[in-house]
């Protein structure tokens, strides 16, 4: 899916037409391999993404991108060297998979200097590089040493373009060149062989050309025909981008930037979201497994503690029969006075201890277990509460549909100690932005997206006479029906309950029991985790999980 030389050439021309004279207003890095330039142009403010990651490209976007609180070192160097600079040109040098943005900016002495912001978009050498007016590298995203025959990329070295191939560039080939190259190549499996005959030809283009009725004519015509941006489709899924009309389903885009923004932008967003989810889910799942294991072990101990009366009975029976039990015996046969039939039973003894000390040993064990029962019951209750909290975090993470929502869950998990804290970061929590709905009766409903928002809407936003909803016995969102002193109809109650059923861990069920009560009956226990509450004087309703019309984003 990397963009090819053809696409980059027209993309550079398009960006050149759009951005000449644009002023760099702000520079930031939402990801470690992605730079964003906020630009002021004659046509308004624009955002230019320079990506040297999996999806390496340069494009204009309307996306709202995160600006981290702590900028990386490379970002600070870009700000220092290019801040308030003006774009002079955008070009593709020597038809390479490289875009050069020439920028006029002032140096530390106040002198105006021209610098090149170079985006190398090829293979493993993807990079973002700043080169001064003398051709010397002053900053780069990735340092590449001179060892192993590499073209060195690091501050202080002179910048050079990649070494050119001895093969003919495919856009310079003649019709006879293509005819000779295609002769004898298997049209179903010859793309690699064809790419080895030309430079700059990608496997995707070779594959498409070989599937044409007359391949060599297709390559020649394509090399000499104006290009357009396309997104290649497979059903409803976007699978590639191209500057050449695909033979399969496709979407023709208005511009090369819009094609990249649609194709790469969506994937970048999905990758960011999935990366946060994977990292956070792994930590939460491990913590949940440990907690469940701890509870299971404590319940086994608890059962032993509950059975402690049998130990006391054995101690009592040894004491009652102490006159007939001899020193050094391993087994004592005694009458069980606690049973109505008084049968004879056998009790194991420690032969190294006297009968009296065997009894004392059992009494001490009984005392320990009696004390342990109270302690274990408290620990089990605490760990079961922890389990419910972890399950609520797992649910909130799975339900997160944006990077911001997933990041909020990750931050909450970090604050709770389930993810290692980053001492370099001290992020302020953004204001709560719960989901909002309106019932058919005109009542507003608010619904938390995570535990922090659940706390916010239940204990700060809602009034005491508003109505609170939660799916029974499972992790899920707090939902509040704002009454403003009015009496909601049964249909309003039902719609709020349906929302609570929809945003819960068991929402896949046909019907879900939902409890509801006045907000004044919902209390947060001292020291409880975010989102954890106790409630009383509640009613219940069984509803189908669904959303009303009109969510206000």
Secondary structure, 3 states (H helix, E strand, C coil): CCCCHHHHHHHHHHHHHHHCCCEEEEEEEEECCEEEEEEEECCEEEEEEEECCCCCEEEEECCCCCCCCCCCHHHHHHHHHHCCCEEEEEECHHHCCEEEEEEEEECCCCCEEEEEEEEECCHHHCEEEEECCCCEEEEECCCECCHHHCCCECCCCECCCCCCCCCCEHHHCCHHHHHHHHCCCCCCCCHHHHHCCCECCCHHHHHHHHCCCCHHHHHHHHHCCCCCCEEEEECCEEEEEECCCCCCCEEECCCHHHHHHHHHHHHHHHHHHHHHHHHHHHHHHHHHHHHHHHHHHHHHHHHHHHCHHHHHHHHHHHHHCCCCCCCCCCEEEEECCCCCCCCEEEEECCCCCCHHHHHHHHHHHHHHHHHHHHHHHHHHHHHHHHHHHHHHHHHHHHHCCCHHHHHHHHHHHHHCCCCCCCCCCCCCCCCCCCEEEECCCCCEEEECCCHHHHHHHHHHHCCCCCEEEEECCCCECCEEEECCCCCCCHHHHHHHHHHHHHCECCCCCCCEEEEEEEHHHEECCCCCCCCCCEECCCEEEEECCCCCCCCEC
